[in-house]
């Protein structure tokens, strides 16, 4: 884990001066200390190659969808800042999810919050309902469409953690 972290550090550092190498070694030691056991525990699990490939495919889908949604939302929010008359209608919507895994719920709320123009305000654990503030809710139909987009990501995230 130390070697991998150090190589990643070097690839992003850009230079190989003594202070950079010392700092990279220090940070890599910390990462190896905290995450080394978890990494080797994951690698020691005997996954069926089909299941592992399926999980990696869903991770890819969630990542690509998130990147697309983040760029799309960033452009829309940027356009709202340059308008003389604001044309957006902020609102709070409720979205019920089927996820039971706390890791899946946390990842989905992070995906929602990291998308510009959305913010998870609360999560009702008993009923599994997100309360989300959207910057541009024009109608309940649009909120329903957005629920389907989150529902698709929720299904993918549930497949990753199942």
C-alpha positions, 0 to 999 in steps of 0.5 A: 500500500505504501509503494502504491500511495507513493507512486501516486504521490509522485505522479501528481507531484510533478517534481522530485525534490527532497522536500516533495519526496519526504512529504510524499513518504510521510503521507504514504506512510499514513495512508498505508497505516490507516488503509493497509489492512482494509485493502488487503482484506478486500484483496483476500476476499474470493470474489467470483470474477463475474461478480467482481466484473459486474461490481466494477461495471456498476462503479464505472456507471455511477462515476460516468453518470456523476461526472456528466450530471456534475458538468451539466448542473455546473453549466446550468447553475453558471447560466443562472448567475449571468441572467438578469432576471432569475428564472430558477425556482428553488424548492425542497423535494422528498425522495424515498429510497429503497437502500438499506445499506448505510454505505449505499445511502451515504454514497448516494447522498454524497453524489446528490450533494456534490452535484451543483444545485442540489443539497441533501438537507436531511435523511429520514432513517425510519422511512428512508426519505431524502429531503433535497434542496434543488435550485431549479424545480419547475414542476412536480413532473421535473422532480419526478424525472429527477427522482428517476435519475437518482433511482437509477443511480440508487439501483447501481449503487445498491448493486455495488454494495450487495 
